[in-house]
Amino acid sequence: MKKYLIGIVTFVSITVLTAMAANAGSTSVGFSLMAGIASTDGTESEKSGDVGPETNKKSINEDFYGGSVYIEHEADTGIVFGLDYVPYDIELGSGTRTDTTTDATEATQDDGTSTASADLQNLITVYAAIPFGDYPVYGLLGVHNADITSNESLHTNSTYPDAEVWGYQVGLGVKGERVSAELFYSDFEDISLKSTAGSSKIEADADVIGLKIKIRLGTR
């Protein structure tokens, strides 16, 4: 899956650079405002003292608001190739859990409170907007690359590493002279993180649905 997404990014990037170098079509820059919901399903498998492996599951829906900057190139065929960058973090969720052992005589105690949160950072999207004939409506296909960073305080004195993730985006847009609107859905690949101490592991999957308003600042 990852090799397939990397191939798409490479193909679209080469196409954009080739078209810009040939001066075919027009290039524009702009920014966007967006809002949506990030949904994350996660499972933590934790070895809990003498009682053996313990599995904790949680699903979180997190509202987000923000924006991005982008550059686009519209080919003579009307197809638009673009690169979008989100310069802020999208929070995927946070939580707190308190563990209490059932028997104080256990050899290994596992009492304590853990807090954790995860953010989506450095989100870059390479995309293509394909027009539907002469209508101002277009289909959106994109590939994401981002970092998932974790910030935790665990009573087990361990941490989880950050991870690079890939994903895809599909959507529909309406194009205006200067302002466009897009409704999109993004799905990111599953991740699996092992703790730096012990045998705990986190597996998670995130997807996003949102609305984006794009404002073009200039075209050449």
C-alpha positions as CSV (number, residue, x, y, z in Angstrom):
1,M,0.0,0.0,0.0
2,K,2.7,2.5,1.0
3,K,4.7,1.7,-2.2
4,Y,1.6,2.3,-4.3
5,L,0.9,5.7,-2.7
6,I,4.6,6.8,-3.1
7,G,4.3,5.9,-6.8
8,I,1.2,8.2,-7.1
9,V,2.9,11.1,-5.4
10,T,6.0,10.7,-7.7
11,F,3.8,10.6,-10.8
12,V,1.7,13.6,-9.9
13,S,4.8,15.6,-8.8
14,I,6.6,14.9,-12.1
15,T,3.5,15.8,-14.1
16,V,3.1,19.2,-12.3
17,L,6.8,20.1,-12.6
18,T,6.9,19.1,-16.3
19,A,3.8,21.2,-17.1
20,M,5.1,24.2,-15.2
21,A,8.4,24.0,-17.0
22,A,6.7,23.8,-20.3
23,N,4.5,26.8,-19.3
24,A,1.4,24.9,-20.5
25,G,-1.7,26.0,-18.7
26,S,-1.8,28.3,-15.6
27,T,-0.3,28.2,-12.1
28,S,-2.0,29.7,-9.0
29,V,-1.3,30.0,-5.3
30,G,-3.7,30.4,-2.4
31,F,-4.9,29.4,1.0
32,S,-7.8,27.5,2.4
33,L,-10.0,27.5,5.5
34,M,-11.4,24.1,6.6
35,A,-13.3,22.3,9.3
36,G,-14.2,18.7,10.0
37,I,-14.2,15.7,12.2
38,A,-11.2,13.4,12.8
39,S,-12.3,9.9,13.9
40,T,-9.7,7.6,15.5
41,D,-10.1,3.9,16.6
42,G,-7.3,2.7,18.8
43,T,-6.4,-0.4,20.8
44,E,-3.7,-0.7,23.5
45,S,-2.4,-4.1,24.4
46,E,-0.7,-3.8,27.8
47,K,1.0,-6.4,29.9
48,S,-0.5,-5.7,33.3
49,G,1.5,-7.1,36.2
50,D,0.7,-10.6,37.2
51,V,-2.7,-10.7,35.4
52,G,-1.2,-11.0,31.9
53,P,-2.1,-9.0,28.8
54,E,-4.8,-6.4,29.0
55,T,-6.5,-4.8,26.0
56,N,-8.1,-1.4,26.1
57,K,-10.1,0.0,23.2
58,K,-11.2,3.5,22.5
59,S,-12.9,5.5,19.7
60,I,-12.6,9.3,19.6
61,N,-14.3,11.9,17.4
62,E,-12.4,15.2,17.5
63,D,-13.6,18.4,15.8
64,F,-10.9,20.5,14.1
65,Y,-10.7,23.9,12.4
66,G,-7.8,25.5,10.5
67,G,-6.4,26.1,7.1
68,S,-3.7,25.4,4.6
69,V,-1.6,26.9,1.8
70,Y,-1.4,25.5,-1.7
71,I,0.0,25.8,-5.2
72,E,-1.9,24.4,-8.2
73,H,-1.3,24.0,-11.9
74,E,-4.2,23.7,-14.4
75,A,-3.3,21.9,-17.6
76,D,-4.8,22.8,-20.9
77,T,-7.1,19.8,-20.5
78,G,-8.7,21.4,-17.4
79,I,-7.2,18.9,-15.0
80,V,-5.7,20.6,-11.9
81,F,-2.6,19.2,-10.1
82,G,-1.8,20.6,-6.7
83,L,0.3,20.5,-3.6
84,D,-1.3,21.4,-0.2
85,Y,0.4,21.9,3.2
86,V,-1.3,22.3,6.6
87,P,1.0,24.3,8.8
88,Y,-0.6,23.4,12.1
89,D,-1.4,20.3,14.2
90,I,-4.6,18.4,13.9
91,E,-5.5,16.8,17.3
92,L,-6.7,13.2,16.8
93,G,-7.7,12.8,20.5
94,S,-6.6,12.6,24.1
95,G,-7.6,10.5,27.1
96,T,-6.9,9.5,30.7
97,R,-7.0,6.0,32.2
98,T,-6.5,4.8,35.8
99,D,-5.3,1.2,36.4
100,T,-5.9,-0.5,39.7
101,T,-4.7,-4.0,40.5
102,T,-7.2,-6.4,42.1
103,D,-4.9,-7.9,44.6
104,A,-2.3,-5.9,46.6
105,T,-0.2,-9.1,47.1
106,E,0.7,-9.3,43.4
107,A,4.4,-9.4,42.8
108,T,4.2,-6.7,40.2
109,Q,1.9,-3.8,40.9
110,D,0.3,-1.9,38.0
111,D,-1.5,1.0,39.8
112,G,-1.4,4.4,38.3
113,T,-3.0,7.0,36.0
114,S,-1.9,7.4,32.4
115,T,-2.6,10.3,30.0
116,A,-2.0,10.4,26.3
117,S,-2.7,12.5,23.2
118,A,-1.9,12.2,19.5
119,D,-1.6,14.9,16.8
120,L,-1.4,14.8,13.0
121,Q,1.6,17.1,11.9
122,N,3.3,18.2,8.7
123,L,0.3,17.1,6.6
124,I,1.2,17.3,2.9
125,T,-1.3,16.4,0.1
126,V,-0.6,15.9,-3.6
127,Y,-3.8,15.9,-5.5
128,A,-5.6,16.0,-8.8
129,A,-8.9,17.8,-9.5
130,I,-10.7,16.3,-12.5
131,P,-13.5,18.4,-14.0
132,F,-16.9,16.9,-14.9
133,G,-17.3,18.2,-18.5
134,D,-18.2,21.9,-18.8
135,Y,-19.7,22.0,-15.3
136,P,-17.9,23.8,-12.5
137,V,-18.0,20.6,-10.5
138,Y,-14.9,18.4,-10.1
139,G,-13.8,15.2,-8.5
140,L,-10.8,15.2,-6.1
141,L,-8.2,12.5,-5.7
142,G,-5.2,12.9,-3.4
143,V,-2.4,11.2,-1.5
144,H,-1.4,12.3,2.1
145,N,1.8,12.1,4.0
146,A,2.0,13.2,7.6
147,D,3.6,12.5,11.0
148,I,1.6,11.2,14.0
149,T,3.2,12.5,17.2
150,S,2.3,11.3,20.7
151,N,2.5,13.0,24.0
152,E,2.0,10.7,26.9
153,S,2.6,10.4,30.6
154,L,2.4,6.7,31.5
155,H,2.7,5.2,35.0
156,T,4.7,2.4,33.5
157,N,7.5,5.0,32.7
158,S,7.5,4.1,29.0
159,T,6.7,6.2,25.9
160,Y,5.5,5.5,22.4
161,P,7.5,6.7,19.3
162,D,6.2,9.0,16.6
163,A,5.3,7.5,13.2
164,E,5.1,8.5,9.5
165,V,1.8,7.7,7.9
166,W,0.3,7.7,4.3
167,G,-3.3,8.0,3.3
168,Y,-5.6,8.9,0.5
169,Q,-8.3,11.5,-0.1
170,V,-11.4,11.6,-2.3
171,G,-13.9,14.4,-2.6
172,L,-16.1,16.7,-4.7
173,G,-15.6,20.3,-5.4
174,V,-17.3,23.3,-6.9
175,K,-15.0,25.8,-8.6
176,G,-15.6,29.6,-8.7
177,E,-13.6,32.4,-10.3
178,R,-11.6,33.0,-7.1
179,V,-13.3,30.8,-4.4
180,S,-13.8,27.1,-4.5
181,A,-15.5,24.7,-2.0
182,E,-14.6,21.0,-1.4
183,L,-16.2,18.2,0.6
184,F,-13.6,15.6,1.3
185,Y,-12.9,12.2,3.0
186,S,-9.4,11.1,4.0
187,D,-8.3,7.7,5.3
188,F,-4.9,7.1,6.8
189,E,-3.1,3.7,7.0
190,D,-3.2,1.7,10.2
191,I,-0.3,2.2,12.5
192,S,1.3,-0.1,15.1
193,L,3.6,1.4,17.8
194,K,5.5,-0.5,20.5
195,S,6.4,1.1,23.8
196,T,10.0,1.9,24.6
197,A,9.8,-0.2,27.8
198,G,7.8,-3.4,28.5
199,S,5.6,-5.1,25.9
200,S,2.8,-2.6,25.4
201,K,1.6,-1.9,21.9
202,I,-0.8,0.5,20.3
203,E,-2.7,-0.1,17.1
204,A,-4.8,2.8,15.6
205,D,-6.6,3.9,12.5
206,A,-7.7,7.5,11.7
207,D,-10.0,9.0,9.1
208,V,-11.2,12.6,8.5
209,I,-14.3,14.1,6.8
210,G,-14.3,17.9,6.3
211,L,-15.2,20.9,4.3
212,K,-12.6,23.2,2.7
213,I,-13.0,26.7,1.3
214,K,-10.2,27.6,-1.1
215,I,-9.2,31.2,-2.0
216,R,-6.9,31.8,-5.0
217,L,-4.6,34.8,-4.5
218,G,-3.0,34.9,-7.9
219,T,-2.6,33.1,-11.3
220,R,0.0,33.3,-13.9
